[in-house]
Amino acid sequence: MEEIMKLAANYGFPMVVAGYLLVRLEPLIKELQKSITLLTLVVAKQSDVDVEQMRQIVEGGS
């Protein structure tokens, strides 16, 4: 707890809160990314779209 107080004193409360939230939310963001990728593949298969073609679209290629 003392270390957090030192960080808050040195870097400011908003920066400490932003860092804390980033650390807490990073695993959730990674899980959401996996879910979105999986759902994209499921929709591609159900729509009879080639999976490789869908992968290129998702990655930004033509």
Summary of the structure (lengths in Angstrom):
residues: 62
radius of gyration: 19.8
end to end distance: 51.1
largest distance: 57.6
contacts: 117
relative contact order: 0.07
helix: 85%
strand: 0%
